[in-house]
Amino acid sequence: MTDPSPDIVVAGLICLDIILPFDGYKGDLSQLVRPGKAVNVGAAIISTGGAVANTGLALHQLGISTRLIGKIGQDHFGETILDILQKHGSDLTEKMIVSKEDSTSYSIVISPPGMDRSFLYNPGANDTFRATDISPETLEGARYFHFGYPSEMQMIYADGGEGLAQLLSEIKQVGLTTSLDMSYPDVSSEAGMTDWRAWMKTVLPHVDIFLPSYDEILLMMDRPLFEQMDKQGTVIISKELLLSLSQELLEMGAGIVVLKLGDQGLFMQTTDDPERLSQMGKGRPAHIDRWTNQRLMSPCFQANVAGTTGAGDCTIAGFLAAMNKGMSPEEVMIMATAVGGFSVEQADASSGVPQWEVVCQRIEDGWPRMSSYLSLD
């Protein structure tokens, strides 16, 4: 079976998530790992993880024609990933890369109620994924190409971004709109020691929509400031830092910068150069003037939080789906945060994301928003 031409191709990192929900756990989380200690963490939830599965499946569930490109091993975890994806749609696995030499990546997700999650991660086949693994025919018919989590894929970050930059340049030359998401690297690892500022200067001229999280990008752009804040126990989000970080990323070449702010919502700043927006390919905004030099905030919607795994990825899915439908900047931001709100109401990343019409209806019915201490005024 051959999958139909997609609107959006999602490529990059994929893994198997083993989510430990800690239902009913009352102990001190800092004392979890102790020799000889047994902890009842509740029934594990098995799901796909990483940008390919999280953003890709969320787009699929929103009704957007989507193609997935990730690399897995020819092993039990890989078979489990394929089985999960095929249950969503038999054509979703058509372009997945299966390697006999590599093991499938997995994450142990520690996800206590009411707390942000943490991960124990094995990169597996993601570390051998190369930009050249994506062939031109896999992009045929698409409007958008989204790449996620290069900061956890050794062959993608280790060359200083040259391979990904070349791929994105070629993709833009055939008329697709490109988008890129990052992830938080282990600060003590090779990825954590990478010169990310130099990496982004190489890659971002070929990225139309850049959608990292605030803490990730602060670490990559200003590590001393990040470490100073981290020692104090919190990474502070301020209007001044939002504007300075996003402006620098625009100056590096991105057309639209979207920063995910956790429970503070979503921030977007766009270039003041209409020509840059007009060069965004098939997915460029229909009304360039409405997207030029925009600064917007969108608070989170109130949700019954079961887990935050993949919430940022699903927010990206909402953003790209809304852009694919030609919505205004304000509408795109609202839909992005709304899809993220649905996501956190389930413990895994994307099963809580409904059809597009359901998202719209909940907003129309007056879905309340959370308050935020941030303001662009």
N, C-alpha and C positions, 0 to 999 in steps of 0.2 A: 504493500500500500504506500502511495506517495502522498505526503501531506500537502494541503492546498497552499497557495501563496499567502504568506502571513502579512499582517499590517506591521507587526513588531517582532524582531528577532532578539531574543535575550540570550546572551552568552556569558561565560565566566565560570565562577566557582559553584560547584554543587557538592553536597555531602549528605550523609544520613544523620539526622538529629535523633539522639536518644535523650528525651526530655525527662528530668526528674522533678516532679511537681512539689514534693515535700508537703503533701496534704496532711494537715494536722500536726506538723512538726512544731514543737514549742521550745526546742533547745537553742543554744547559742550557735549561730551559723559559723562563727569563727573557730569553733571547736570540732567541726565536722570530721576533719581528717586527723585521726589520732590512732596510733598503733593499738590493735586489738579491739577497737570500738566498732560496734555495729549500729547503724542508723536506719530506721524505717523511713524511707523516702516516698512511699506510695508507688502505685503502678506506673511504670514507665510509659511514656507516649512516644511512639516511633513515627517519625515523619521525615520528609525530605527537607533539607536546609540549604542555605546559601542563596545567592542572588538569582541563579538560574531557576531554581524551584520556587523560591518565595515570590519574587517579582513576576516570574513567568506564569505560575499557576494563578496568582491573583489576577493578572491580565486576562487569562483564559476564563476565569470565573466571572469576570466583569463583562464577558462577551466579546473580547477583542481577539481576533485571529492571531495566534502567537506560535512561534517556533523556538525550541529550546536547543542550545548547544552547550554541552558540558562534557567533562571527561571522567569516566568511572573505570574501575577494574572489573575483570571477569571473575567476580567472586560473589559470595552470598550477599554482602552489603550492596554491591552493584545490582544484583538481581532484585533486591528489595526496592531500590530506588526506581528501577524500570517498572516494576509491578505497580508501585504507587502512582507513578506518572501515567501509566497506561489506563489506570482506573479513571483518571480524569479525562483522558482522550487518547484513543489508540494511536493517533498520529503524532502525539507529543514527543515520542521517543525516536522518531525517524532519523534525526540528525545527531543523536547523542553519539559520543565517541567512546567505544569500549576497548580498553587496553588489556592485553594478556600479560604485560610486564609489570603493571602497576596495581596497587591495592586501592580500593575505594576509600575516599575520605569520609571521616565521621567526626561528630562532635557529641560530647556529653554535656548537655545543657542543664546547668543548675539554676532552677527557676522557682524560687520560693514566692508565695503570694505576697503582693505588695512591695516587692523589691525588684530592681533591675537584675537581669540574668547574667551569669558568667559561664565561661566555656572551657572545656578541656578538649583540645582539637588535634586531630591528625590530618595533615594536608593530603596525603596519598597522591592520587593521580593529578590533583590540581597543580602540584608543583612541577609536573612535566608538560602541562598544557602550554602550547606556544601559539602566538598570534597566527602563525602559518597553518595551524590546524583548522582554521576557518577558511573554507573555499568559497569562491565567488558564487557558485550555484546555490549555496545555502541561503543566500541573501535575495535571490530572485523574487521580484514582486513586492518586496517589503518597502515600508516607508520609514521606519525607525530601526536603528540598531543600538541596543543597550548592552553595555559590558559592566559586570559587577565584581567587586572584590579583588582587583589586581594586587592589592597590598598583601594578600595571602596566597599568591601564586608566583612561585619563585622565578620561573622562566619569563614571567610578564614584568616583574619589577627589577630583576637582577641586571638587565641590560640598559638600565637608565631610562626605560620607556621607549627606546628606539623601535622595537618590534611592534608595540601597540600603536605608536604614533604612525608608523607606516601603514598598518592595517586600517586605522581610522581614516587616514588620508585617502586611501584607495576606496574605502566605503563612501566617503563624501564625494569622490569624483564620479561615482555612479549614481549620485543623487539622493542618498539616504541621509536622514537626520541622525546624528550621533548623540548618545548620552552615556554618562559614566558615573558609577557609584564607587565609593571606597569602603573600607572596613578598618577597624581598629587593630593595628598590628601589635604583636607582643613586643614591648619596648626593648627587651633584652635580646631579641632575636636578630637575625640578618635583616629581616624586613623592618624591624624597629630602628635599626641603625642606618637604613637607606637615606640618602639625601633626597627627601621627597619634594622639597622646593625645586630642585633641579629637574627631578622626574616630571613634575607637573609643568614646568616651563617647556619641556619637550612634547608632552602629550596634549595639553589643553588647547593649543591652537587648532586642533582637529576635533575638539569636543564642543558640540553645540549647547548641550544642557549638562551641567555638572551638579551632582546631587549628593554630596557627602554629608556626614553628621558634623555638628559643630565641634565636638570634642576631638574627633578624628583629625579634622583639618587644622585645629589649633595645635595639636601635637606635631603635625607635619610642617606647619608654617612657622611656629614659634615655640619650639620645644622648651626653652628655658622658662617662658611664661607658663606653659602648660604644667611643667613639673613644679613650679612654685605654687600654682593653684592646687595641684593634686596633693601636695604635702599638707595643705591647709584643709583637705578633706572634701573640697568641692570645686568643680570647674565652673566659674562664674560666667554667665552670659550677659553681655552688656550691649547696648545699642552701638557704642563706639567701636567695639571689637567686631560686631557683626558687619558694620559698614566697611571697616578697614580691611577685614579678611576678604569679604566678597568683592570689594573693589580691586584688590590685588589679584584675585583669581580672574576677574574680567580682563585686567591688563595683561595677564598671561595668555589670554586668547579665547577663553570661554565666552559664549554668547549669552547664556543665562546661568546664573548661579543660584542654587536652592540649598539652603542649609537646614537640616533636620535638627530640631532643638529639644527632643524628648518631650516631656510634659509641658514645655513652653510653646509647642506648636511648630510652625514652619515659617521660614523667612525666604524671600526671593528678591534678588536684585538683577536687573537686566542691563545689557550694554546700552550706552547712549548713542551708539552708531547704528542707524537703521540698515546700512549696507551689510553689516555683520549678520543681522537677523535675516535679511533677504537671502543670504548665502547658506541658510540652514537646510536646504534640500527639500524633499517632498513633504516633510512634516513642519515646515516653517509656518509661523502664524499667518492667518489669512489677512489680518489687519496689523501690519508692521508698526504703524504709528501707536497703536494701543499697547504694544509690548515694549516700546523703546523707553529706556531710562525709567523703569518701574522699580519701586521699593515697596514690598507688601509683606504683611504679617498675617498669619492665619492661626488663631488659637486652636487647641485640640477640642474635640467634641467630648462630652461626658460619656464615659463608657464603664461597663461592669468588667473590670480588668481581671482576666484569668491568666494572662502571661504576655510579656512584651517581645517574645522571640519573633523576629522578622517584621516587626511593626514598621520600621523604616523602609524595608523593601516593598511592603504593601502600599505605603504612602507614595513611593515612587511609581508603583503600578497605577495608582489613582491619578497621579500627575500626568503620566504618559497617555493614559486612556482619555483623559479630558482634553489634552492637546490634540490627540488623534481625532477627536470629535469637533475640533475647531472652536473650543470655548474661549472666553475672555480670560485675561490673567487672573482676575478676581475669582472667576468660577473655577478655574484650574486649581487654584490654591485651596478653595473650599472642598472640592471633590477629593483632592489628595489627602487632606487631613481627615475627611470623612471615611475614606477607605482604610486609613490607618486606625481609625476608631473602631471600625468593625473588626479589624484584625486582632486587636488585643482582647476581644471578648471570648477568644478561644486560646488554649494553652500553646498550640502550634502556630505557625506563621500565617497560613493562608486559608484554613478551612472556614474561618469566620467571615470571609469576604463573599458577599452575595452577588447576584446579578446587578448590573448597572441601575436598572429601574428601581430596585429596592433601596439602593443608596440614595438616589434622588428623592424617593418618597419620604424617607426618614428625615431628610433635611427639610423638605417642604412641610412636614408635620411639626416642625419647630424643635428639632433636636438641639438641646441646650449645649452651649460651649463652656469650656473651663475658663477660669480667670487666669490672666498672665501678668507677671510683673513687668514684662517688656512692652515698650511702646516706641514707635518710630517718630512720634510727634516731638 
